[in-house]
Amino acid sequence: EAEVAQSPRYKITEKSQAVAFWCDPISGHATLYWYRQILGQGPELLVQFQDESVVDDSQLPKDRFSAERLKGVDSTLKIQPAELGDSAMYLCASSTDKETQYFGPGTRLLVL
Amino acid sequence: KQEVTQIPAALSVPEGENLVLNCSFTDSAIYNLQWFRQDPGKGLTSLLLIQSSQREQTSGRLNASLDKSSGRSTLYIAASQPGDSATYLCAVTGSARQLTFGSGTQLTVLP
């Protein structure tokens, strides 16, 4: 069964450093989502792509976060510079019909 | 702005017990409601999806109900097993087709 792939699975970095996360959605899924999940809370949407276009990035802290999906397939989420409060799980999801989102295993980020 | 609340935040039960997890949402104009399972340090697995026009969905030992007018949903787990231990998240899809999650209920089933 096809799955959403994410890498790395774990990342430890120092504050003020740059970090990047990668997501490969299920083949054929036009919609891609990035979520941030702080420990003990539910995921919150950061950015939504339809093909290569951003549909919603209203919750993305654009002073330090950026996201791209250049060819409408895989996607990269970058943080520069990282802050202590960015420590969280970063989840990627994809969907085709906008009803069922399939989630990847996530990238757990720890900022020291 | 849609808000989703889940009660209780944590629950511990002995194996074999039937249990109910609760979810409430503030805006009844939803497209659907989903229940997810999340194991520690892992991604989310969709368990059940209820369309706004439906009242309930069943999958094996799981049954989810939806009362859209009152803004409530319940997830019923029958004959709980230690393997059911996980965090259960409720999420609603609004008109923008975006998910709003609750904070989850952490379930522990004791052998």
Interface residues (C-beta under 8 A of the other chain):
Chain A: V4 G40 Q41 G42 P43 E44 L45 Q48 D56 M89 L91 A93 K98 E99 T100 Q101 Y102 F103 G104 P105 G106 R108
Chain B: V4 Y31 N32 F36 G41 K42 G43 L44 T45 S46 L49 L89 A91 T93 A96 R97 Q98 L99 F101 G102 S103 G104
